[in-house]
Amino acid sequence: MSKELKQIIKVAKALADENRFKIFTTISEKGEIACKEITSLFNLTQPTISHHLKVLMESGLIDFRKEGQWSYFFVNKEVLDKYVSSLAEHVIQ
């Protein structure tokens, strides 16, 4: 299995969970959002939110920056664009 195909699968698995997908789309819509705000928007515990954010970060779909005690999350558009184009290439073949 190629490295590219492994990455496609990793990203697809990260987005396969309904709550993770909702968190991802929220981050995408907001542009950048603090972890505390994400927690307030979803009926999930903070550790559960942290787990979902970790999976999304490991897939490369999101990244974060620290500002004082706060972590702000944002979509890694380069990875998202590559995922979409790679997925399209593999499906069309």
N, C-alpha and C positions, 0 to 999 in steps of 0.2 A: 504494500500500500504506500502510495506516495505521501510525502510530507504535506503537500497541498490538500490531498483528500483527508488526511488525518485532521488537519485544521478545520476543514469544512464540517466534519463530524463533531469535533469538539464544540464549535460554535452552535451547531444545530442542537446538540444536547443541552447546551446552556440555555437556549431559548425555548426548549421543549417544555419546561416547567411553566405552568400558567402564571404563578406569582412572579417568577423571574422575568417572564416576558412583560408583564405589567410594570414591573420596576424598571426594566430597560426602556420601555416606551415612555414612561414618565420622565426618566433622565433625558431621553432624546427630546421630548417636548419642552422641558424646562431649560435645556442647554447645559445647565450646571445646577447641582442641587446638593445641599448638605445632608449627611446621613440622618441627622435628627429630623429633618423635614420629611425624608422618605419614610421614616418610622411613623411619623404622625399621619401620613396619608394612607397607610395600610393597616389592616387589622392583624398585624403580625408582631411577634416579640422582637426586641432589638437584636438578640442573638440570631434569630431566624433571618432577619434583614441582613445582618452581617454575613451570614453564610451565603445568601443569594448574591450579595455584592462580591464576595470572594470568588464564587464560581464564574460570575460575569467578567471579573478582572482576569482570572486564569485563562479564560477563552480569548482575552484580548479585546473584547467588545467595549469595555469601559476602562477608564483610568481615573486617577484622583490626584488632587493636590491638597496639601495641608496649609491651613492658615490659622495659626495659633493652635487652639485645641480642636478646631473643626476640620473635618474632611469633606471636601467637595468633589462630587463625582460628575463625570462627563463622558459622552460617547466618543470612542476612538474611531472617528470617521474613516480613517485610512483602512483599518481592519474591517469595518463594516462594508465599505465599498469593495474591498478585495473579496470578502466572503460572498457578496451578492454576485459579482462577476464570475468568480470561480464556480459557484453553484450553478449559475446559468450555463457555463461552458460544459460542466459535467452532465447536466440534465439534457442538453441539446445533443451531445454526442450520442 
